[in-house]
Amino acid sequence: MLALAGAKDTYKNCCLIQTIRSMDAKAKEQGVPMRLVVYPQAKHDFIGGADYRADDAADAWKRTTEALRQYSGK
C-alpha cells in the first residue's frame, strides 16, 4: 500500500497524520508492506484542490505511477 499524507491535514479529522502513522506502524507490525510518504507542509487537498502544492502533487503523482507500474507488471 502507498499512503501519501499531508502533515497538516485536518479535513473532517479523517486523515490526521497521527492516524496515518498509526496505520503505518500497524502494517509494519503485521508484516504488511506499506509505504508512507509525508508531505510536511501539505493539507488534505494538496494534489488538486484549494491547497494545491505543485511540487508535492508532482511527487505524489510520480510515486503513484511508479507503484502502479510496479504492481501491475507493466
Buried (B, 14 or more C-beta within 10 A) or exposed (E): EBBBBBBBBEEEEEBBBEEBBEBBEEBEEEEEEBEBEBBEEBBBBBBEEEBEBEEBBEBBEEBBEEBEEEEEEE
